[in-house]
Amino acid sequence: MTRAKRMSMAALVALLLLVGLGAAPALAAEFANYSNEALGFACQVPGHWPPPSTKPPATYIFAGPQGSEEYYTTLNAQLVHNPASTLEVQAQEFLGQIGNNPQYRLLARQTGTLAGKRGVRLLVEYQLPGSSQVFRQEQFVANRAPYYFWLAYTAPVDLFDRHHALMARAVASLTFLPLGGAQGASPPGQPPAAPSQAPAPLGQPPAPAGQAPPAGQEPQVYDLRVATGIGEQGPTGVSQAFAPDTPRIYVWFRLRGLPAGTELRSEWYFGEQGKMQKAAETTTKVQDPAITWGQFNLSINPDSKFPAGQYRVDIYLGRQLQGSAFFQVR
């Protein structure tokens, strides 16, 4: 059963929600176990990648073989020692750093756990100064008080989805080891590529309209993507900027461990930065516990166009905010 509620913005007149069944494609790469006692973690990385380079005092950077496409993708692990900090402060410090880059955009933000530790996931895009290349970075931060463990996947936008399975495997296989006498980096920790000068970001993290998942619980709705279509392998035409005449805009997401009858809800916001208002909301109930992905989509009447501006979509599991996706129409 699906119901849609139209709100104050008259242009948003056709709001549809679908939840579908999907399966992740098989991974072609072979993986090897990697263990790092200095940073206190173990995970699986591509077996054909060379050993990581190091950046003192506590940063390890993995990259594909030179001469290959994977050379431009990196996995970055870092340990930050800051007993007086909090997870929220760490996340804001990261966004403050990365937000100084040209064309910075915050694409998604989620809270939950990483390998059993309370954590946050951030997805951003930015451009390197003096270059036309735009990068996408998925950044996890986990609380290992008095340390914070940072794990990032960075790639050019056109390569990010193609090699994202490498990060998915690293996260799925991640375990934390005893830290002992670990030497953490100075806060807040530097992501792989982070130079300067940027316009204002396109969007900001949403206000806490709902409760985050309780400590120790992994988010069950995650990996949000905004796209123009849905194919057999997942979302197509993934972007954070769309033309007003786009026929339909989708917010695609993965699902994990949802029993039949679970209620999912989306809330759509529109407006200027700092002045966003709710435009619509939808709810549905999961019919099959085997469902592994879902999507909400928004369309406009054939004789209308999407209003220009910034949009935010909040995804809820019951009353718990699971994540937010940001995009703009211009």
C-alpha positions as CSV (number, residue, x, y, z in Angstrom):
1,M,0.0,0.0,0.0
2,T,1.4,3.4,-1.0
3,R,-0.1,6.8,-0.3
4,A,1.2,10.2,-1.3
5,K,0.4,13.6,0.3
6,R,0.7,16.8,-1.7
7,M,1.9,19.8,0.1
8,S,2.1,23.5,-0.5
9,M,4.2,23.7,-3.7
10,A,1.7,23.3,-6.4
11,A,4.3,22.5,-9.1
12,L,5.2,19.2,-7.4
13,V,2.0,17.5,-8.5
14,A,2.9,13.9,-9.4
15,L,4.8,12.2,-6.5
16,L,5.2,8.4,-6.9
17,L,7.0,5.9,-4.6
18,L,8.1,2.4,-5.6
19,V,10.1,-0.2,-3.7
20,G,11.7,-2.9,-5.9
21,L,13.8,-6.0,-5.6
22,G,17.4,-5.8,-6.6
23,A,20.7,-7.7,-6.3
24,A,24.2,-6.4,-6.3
25,P,26.4,-7.5,-9.3
26,A,29.2,-10.0,-8.8
27,L,32.6,-8.5,-8.1
28,A,35.2,-9.3,-10.7
29,A,38.2,-8.4,-8.5
30,E,40.0,-10.9,-6.3
31,F,40.5,-9.6,-2.7
32,A,43.2,-10.2,-0.1
33,N,43.1,-9.8,3.6
34,Y,45.0,-6.8,5.0
35,S,45.8,-6.1,8.6
36,N,47.3,-3.0,10.2
37,E,48.2,-3.1,13.9
38,A,49.3,0.5,13.9
39,L,45.8,1.8,13.0
40,G,44.0,-1.2,14.7
41,F,42.0,-2.5,11.7
42,A,41.8,-5.3,9.2
43,C,39.8,-5.5,6.0
44,Q,39.9,-6.9,2.4
45,V,41.5,-4.9,-0.4
46,P,42.1,-5.8,-4.1
47,G,44.7,-8.5,-4.2
48,H,46.5,-7.0,-7.2
49,W,46.9,-3.6,-5.6
50,P,50.4,-2.7,-4.4
51,P,51.1,-2.2,-0.6
52,P,49.8,1.1,0.7
53,S,51.9,4.2,0.9
54,T,52.2,5.9,4.2
55,K,51.9,9.5,5.4
56,P,53.2,9.9,9.0
57,P,52.0,9.7,11.6
58,A,49.0,7.5,11.0
59,T,47.7,7.6,7.4
60,Y,47.8,4.7,4.9
61,I,46.8,5.2,1.2
62,F,45.9,2.3,-1.2
63,A,45.7,2.9,-4.9
64,G,45.5,0.7,-8.0
65,P,48.5,-0.3,-10.1
66,Q,50.1,2.5,-12.0
67,G,49.1,2.6,-15.7
68,S,45.6,1.1,-14.9
69,E,42.3,2.9,-14.5
70,E,42.3,1.9,-10.8
71,Y,45.4,4.0,-10.2
72,Y,43.1,7.0,-10.0
73,T,41.0,5.4,-7.2
74,T,42.2,5.4,-3.6
75,L,41.3,3.9,-0.3
76,N,42.6,6.0,2.6
77,A,42.7,4.9,6.2
78,Q,43.7,7.2,9.0
79,L,43.6,7.3,12.8
80,V,43.0,10.6,14.6
81,H,43.8,11.1,18.3
82,N,41.5,13.7,19.9
83,P,40.0,12.6,23.2
84,A,38.1,15.9,23.6
85,S,36.3,15.6,20.3
86,T,33.0,14.1,19.3
87,L,31.8,12.3,16.2
88,E,29.8,15.3,15.1
89,V,32.7,17.6,15.5
90,Q,34.9,15.2,13.5
91,A,32.3,15.2,10.7
92,Q,32.0,19.0,10.7
93,E,35.8,19.4,10.6
94,F,35.9,17.1,7.6
95,L,33.2,19.1,5.8
96,G,34.9,22.3,6.7
97,Q,38.1,21.1,5.1
98,I,36.6,19.6,2.0
99,G,34.2,22.5,1.6
100,N,37.2,24.8,0.8
101,N,37.5,23.1,-2.6
102,P,36.0,24.4,-5.8
103,Q,32.6,23.0,-6.7
104,Y,32.1,21.4,-3.3
105,R,28.8,19.6,-2.8
106,L,27.5,17.5,0.1
107,L,25.6,14.7,-1.5
108,A,24.6,12.5,1.4
109,R,25.0,12.2,5.2
110,Q,24.1,9.2,7.4
111,T,24.7,8.0,10.9
112,G,24.9,4.4,12.1
113,T,27.8,2.1,12.9
114,L,31.0,1.0,11.2
115,A,32.3,-2.4,12.3
116,G,30.2,-2.1,15.4
117,K,31.4,1.4,16.3
118,R,29.2,4.5,16.2
119,G,30.0,6.3,13.0
120,V,28.9,8.7,10.2
121,R,29.1,8.4,6.4
122,L,29.5,11.5,4.2
123,L,29.4,11.6,0.4
124,V,30.9,14.7,-1.2
125,E,32.1,16.1,-4.6
126,Y,34.8,18.7,-5.2
127,Q,37.2,19.9,-7.9
128,L,40.9,20.2,-7.5
129,P,42.1,23.8,-7.9
130,G,43.7,24.5,-11.3
131,S,42.0,21.3,-12.8
132,S,38.7,20.5,-14.5
133,Q,38.7,17.1,-12.8
134,V,35.8,16.6,-10.3
135,F,36.2,13.9,-7.6
136,R,33.7,12.1,-5.5
137,Q,34.6,11.0,-2.0
138,E,32.8,8.6,0.4
139,Q,34.1,9.2,3.9
140,F,33.4,7.1,7.0
141,V,34.4,8.2,10.5
142,A,34.0,5.8,13.4
143,N,34.4,6.6,17.1
144,R,37.1,4.5,18.8
145,A,37.5,6.9,21.7
146,P,40.0,8.4,22.4
147,Y,40.7,7.8,18.6
148,Y,38.6,8.4,15.5
149,F,39.1,6.0,12.6
150,W,38.7,7.5,9.1
151,L,38.1,5.4,6.0
152,A,37.7,7.1,2.6
153,Y,37.2,6.0,-1.0
154,T,38.0,8.7,-3.6
155,A,37.8,8.6,-7.4
156,P,37.0,10.8,-10.4
157,V,33.2,11.1,-10.8
158,D,33.2,9.1,-14.0
159,L,35.1,6.2,-12.2
160,F,33.4,6.3,-8.8
161,D,30.5,4.0,-9.4
162,R,32.5,1.6,-11.6
163,H,35.0,0.8,-8.8
164,H,32.8,1.4,-5.7
165,A,32.6,-2.3,-5.1
166,L,36.2,-2.0,-3.8
167,M,35.0,0.3,-1.0
168,A,31.9,-1.8,-0.4
169,R,34.1,-4.9,0.2
170,A,36.5,-3.0,2.5
171,V,33.6,-1.7,4.6
172,A,31.8,-5.1,4.7
173,S,35.0,-6.9,5.8
174,L,36.2,-4.2,8.2
175,T,37.1,-5.3,11.8
176,F,38.8,-3.4,14.5
177,L,41.8,-4.7,16.3
178,P,43.2,-3.7,19.7
179,L,44.9,-0.3,19.4
180,G,47.6,-0.7,22.1
181,G,50.0,2.2,21.8
182,A,48.6,3.7,18.6
183,Q,49.9,7.1,17.5
184,G,47.1,9.0,16.0
185,A,47.3,11.9,13.5
186,S,46.6,15.4,14.6
187,P,42.9,16.3,14.3
188,P,40.9,16.8,12.2
189,G,42.7,14.5,9.7
190,Q,43.4,15.3,6.1
191,P,41.4,13.6,3.3
192,P,43.4,12.4,0.2
193,A,43.0,15.5,-2.0
194,A,42.0,18.7,-0.2
195,P,43.2,22.0,-1.5
196,S,41.5,25.3,-1.3
197,Q,39.1,28.0,-2.5
198,A,35.5,27.2,-3.1
199,P,32.2,28.8,-3.6
200,A,29.5,28.2,-1.0
201,P,28.3,24.6,-0.9
202,L,25.1,23.7,-2.7
203,G,23.4,22.2,0.3
204,Q,23.8,21.8,4.0
205,P,23.1,18.8,6.3
206,P,19.4,18.6,7.2
207,A,18.2,19.7,10.6
208,P,17.6,16.8,13.0
209,A,13.9,16.4,12.0
210,G,14.0,12.8,13.3
211,Q,16.0,10.6,15.5
212,A,19.2,8.9,14.3
213,P,19.5,5.1,14.7
214,P,20.4,4.2,18.2
215,A,24.0,3.4,19.1
216,G,25.1,-0.1,17.9
217,Q,22.5,-0.2,15.1
218,E,23.6,-0.1,11.5
219,P,21.6,2.0,9.1
220,Q,19.1,-0.2,7.2
221,V,18.5,2.4,4.5
222,Y,21.8,3.6,3.0
223,D,23.9,4.4,-0.1
224,L,21.4,7.1,-1.4
225,R,21.8,8.1,-5.0
226,V,19.9,10.7,-7.0
227,A,19.4,9.7,-10.7
228,T,17.3,10.0,-13.8
229,G,16.5,6.3,-14.1
230,I,16.7,2.8,-12.7
231,G,18.4,0.0,-14.6
232,E,19.2,-3.7,-13.8
233,Q,22.4,-2.7,-12.2
234,G,21.0,0.1,-10.1
235,P,20.5,3.9,-10.7
236,T,21.4,5.5,-14.1
237,G,22.2,9.1,-14.8
238,V,23.4,9.7,-11.3
239,S,23.9,13.4,-10.6
240,Q,23.2,16.2,-8.2
241,A,22.1,18.7,-10.8
242,F,19.2,18.3,-13.2
243,A,17.5,20.4,-15.9
244,P,14.0,21.8,-15.2
245,D,12.6,19.6,-18.0
246,T,13.9,16.3,-16.5
247,P,10.9,13.9,-16.8
248,R,11.5,12.2,-13.5
249,I,14.0,12.3,-10.6
250,Y,14.7,9.2,-8.6
251,V,16.2,8.8,-5.1
252,W,17.6,5.2,-5.1
253,F,18.8,3.5,-1.9
254,R,19.9,0.1,-0.6
255,L,17.9,-1.8,2.1
256,R,19.3,-4.1,4.7
257,G,17.4,-6.5,6.9
258,L,13.9,-5.0,6.7
259,P,11.1,-7.3,7.7
260,A,7.7,-7.4,5.8
261,G,5.5,-4.6,7.1
262,T,8.3,-2.1,7.7
263,E,7.2,1.5,6.9
264,L,9.4,3.6,4.8
265,R,8.8,7.4,4.4
266,S,10.3,10.1,2.3
267,E,10.1,13.9,2.9
268,W,10.9,16.2,0.0
269,Y,12.1,19.7,0.7
270,F,12.6,22.6,-1.7
271,G,13.8,26.2,-1.5
272,E,16.9,28.3,-1.0
273,Q,19.8,27.3,1.2
274,G,18.7,27.7,4.8
275,K,15.1,28.4,3.9
276,M,13.9,25.0,2.7
277,Q,10.2,24.0,3.1
278,K,8.6,20.6,2.9
279,A,7.0,20.1,-0.5
280,A,5.7,16.6,-0.2
281,E,6.0,13.3,1.6
282,T,5.2,9.6,0.8
283,T,5.0,6.4,2.8
284,T,4.9,2.7,1.9
285,K,5.4,-0.6,3.6
286,V,7.9,-3.3,2.6
287,Q,6.0,-6.4,1.3
288,D,8.9,-8.8,0.9
289,P,11.9,-9.1,3.3
290,A,14.1,-10.2,0.4
291,I,14.0,-6.6,-1.0
292,T,17.5,-5.2,-1.1
293,W,16.9,-1.8,-2.8
294,G,14.2,0.8,-3.2
295,Q,13.5,4.1,-4.8
296,F,11.3,7.1,-4.5
297,N,10.6,9.2,-7.6
298,L,9.2,12.6,-8.4
299,S,7.7,13.7,-11.7
300,I,6.0,16.9,-12.9
301,N,2.9,17.3,-15.1
302,P,3.8,17.1,-18.8
303,D,3.1,20.8,-19.3
304,S,5.2,21.9,-16.3
305,K,8.8,21.9,-15.3
306,F,10.7,21.3,-12.0
307,P,11.2,24.7,-10.3
308,A,14.8,25.8,-10.2
309,G,16.4,25.6,-6.7
310,Q,17.8,23.3,-4.1
311,Y,16.1,20.0,-3.0
312,R,16.6,17.7,-0.1
313,V,15.0,14.3,0.4
314,D,15.0,12.7,3.9
315,I,14.4,9.0,4.1
316,Y,12.9,7.6,7.3
317,L,12.5,4.1,8.7
318,G,9.5,4.6,10.9
319,R,10.4,7.7,12.9
320,Q,14.2,7.3,12.5
321,L,16.0,9.4,9.9
322,Q,18.2,7.1,7.9
323,G,19.8,9.5,5.5
324,S,19.4,12.5,3.2
325,A,20.0,13.1,-0.5
326,F,20.7,16.6,-1.9
327,F,20.3,17.9,-5.5
328,Q,19.5,21.0,-7.4
329,V,17.5,22.0,-10.5
330,R,19.0,24.7,-12.6
